Amino acid sequence: MQLATDTPSPHSAPQKNFLGEMTDLPTIRPDYAQYKIIRRNGAVVAFEPGKISIALTKVFIAVRGGQSAASSSVREIVAQLTNEVVRALTRRRPEGGTFHIEDIQDQVELALMRSGDHDIARAYVLYREERARERARQQKDQATSGEAAAVLHMIENGQKIPLDPARLKARIDSACQNLGEAVDAGLIVKAMLRDLYDGVPAEEVRKSAILSARALIEKEPAYSFVTARLLLDNIRHEVLGEDIAHETMRVRYAEYFPNLFAKDRSRVAG
């Protein structure tokens, strides 16, 4: 019961479900081309709503038996739930972007709970918990065997360089400065690292920081200040061409402004 597979689904022809039966499932629409999914192994794949329908169909069959695949009411429920999940995801990022596989599964879980199909929702929650335990066990085994964690890279100024978690943490810590225990820089960094992938552009890393902080505003309004500071960081980067920490901007601005003014005067004189 996975939401992403290694093989792409057709764009127009009817698809077969995992029982081999023909069923009309939502397929990629042109306006979904701007969305990507980050799988747990770091691979970036196309966002295909049809795979959400497949996952939902599988859990209905697992709970209510194979005959539910042929039920028109189940197909209608699956289509409705799929639409709800897709709307919830795309509403958060109307201009496009990336979703982690966990984001999709979170929305599927919420949609099932709201639908009133409590037996299906419970089965889905238990399935996710079982898979999470299995992944934790595998990670523990890898750590015990001494396997090194994969290193992510980002593209900056046309070059592929290692993504430095300490540098990310320092930037988020700066944005959280003087906000007390209301905010936790670690939560933002954790969300960022989950949504990043190998070869991600540097501007996407900065954008991810803003989106990760903004997602926490519903839980704690103080994250609105963190979000605003991170957005200001991006503006400073666009103007200065370098990353400037929040607390050092006053000094850097005093150094930069006279030089900028001198450059403008030289242009006018020339």
C-alpha positions, 0 to 999 in steps of 0.5 A, spaced: 500 500 500 504 505 497 503 512 494 509 512 489 511 506 485 517 506 480 513 505 474 509 511 471 502 510 470 499 512 463 496 519 462 490 517 458 488 510 458 484 506 463 489 503 469 488 496 472 488 495 479 493 491 483 487 485 482 488 486 474 481 489 474 480 495 469 478 501 473 478 509 471 483 512 476 485 520 476 491 521 472 496 526 471 493 533 469 497 538 466 497 543 472 500 537 476 506 537 472 509 543 477 509 538 483 514 533 485 514 528 490 520 526 494 520 519 496 523 516 502 530 514 498 530 521 496 528 520 489 524 525 486 518 523 482 512 526 478 506 527 482 500 522 480 494 523 483 492 516 481 497 513 485 493 516 491 487 512 488 490 506 488 493 506 495 486 508 498 483 502 493 488 497 496 486 499 504 478 498 502 480 491 499 484 489 505 479 491 510 472 489 506 474 484 501 476 484 494 469 485 492 469 492 494 473 493 488 467 492 484 463 497 488 461 503 485 460 506 492 467 505 494 469 507 487 466 514 488 468 514 495 475 513 493 475 518 487 472 523 493 477 522 498 483 523 492 480 529 490 480 532 497 487 530 498 489 533 492 486 539 494 489 540 501 496 539 498 496 543 492 492 549 496 498 549 500 503 550 494 499 553 489 505 555 485 508 548 485 513 545 489 515 538 492 511 534 497 514 529 501 511 522 501 509 523 508 505 529 507 501 525 502 500 520 507 498 525 512 493 528 508 490 521 506 489 519 513 486 526 515 481 525 509 479 517 511 478 520 519 473 525 516 470 521 511 467 517 517 470 510 514 473 509 521 475 501 520 478 504 513 482 509 517 484 505 523 487 500 518 491 505 514 493 508 521 496 501 523 499 500 517 503 506 517 505 505 524 507 498 522 511 500 516 514 506 521 517 501 526 520 497 520 524 503 517 526 504 524 529 497 525 532 497 518 535 504 520 538 501 527 541 495 523 544 500 518 547 504 524 549 498 527 553 495 521 556 502 520 553 504 514 554 511 512 548 516 511 547 519 504 550 526 503 545 530 500 548 536 495 545 542 492 546 546 486 549 553 487 552 558 482 552 552 477 556 547 482 554 541 486 556 542 493 555 538 499 549 540 503 551 543 510 546 541 515 550 545 520 549 551 516 542 550 515 541 550 523 545 556 524 541 560 519 534 557 522 537 559 529 538 566 527 531 567 525 529 564 531 533 568 536 530 572 541 523 568 540 524 564 546 521 557 547 515 558 543 519 556 537 524 550 535 529 551 530 530 543 530 523 542 528 524 547 522 530 543 520 527 536 520 522 538 516 527 541 511 531 535 511 525 531 509 523 535 503 530 536 500 533 531 495 540 530 492 541 536 487 536 541 489 537 548 487 540 553 492 534 557 492 529 551 493 533 550 500 532 557 502 524 556 499 524 550 503 526 554 510 520 559 509 515 553 507 517 549 513 517 555 518 510 557 515 507 550 516 508 551 524 504 557 524 498 554 526 501 550 532 504 556 534 503 563 532 510 565 534 513 562 527 510 567 523 516 571 526 521 566 524 517 565 517 518 573 516 525 573 518 527 567 513 523 571 507 527 577 509 533 573 509 532 571 501 531 578 500 537 580 503 541 574 499 538 577 492 540 584 493 547 582 496 548 576 493 550 572 499 547 569 506 547 574 511 545 572 518 539 576 521 543 579 527 549 581 523 545 585 518 545 592 521 553 592 521 553 589 514 547 594 511 552 600 514 558 597 510 553 595 503 549 602 503 555 607 502 558 602 496 551 602 493 551 609 493 558 610 490 556 605 485 550 609 483 553 616 483 559 613 478 554 611 473 550 617 473 557 621 472 559 616 467 
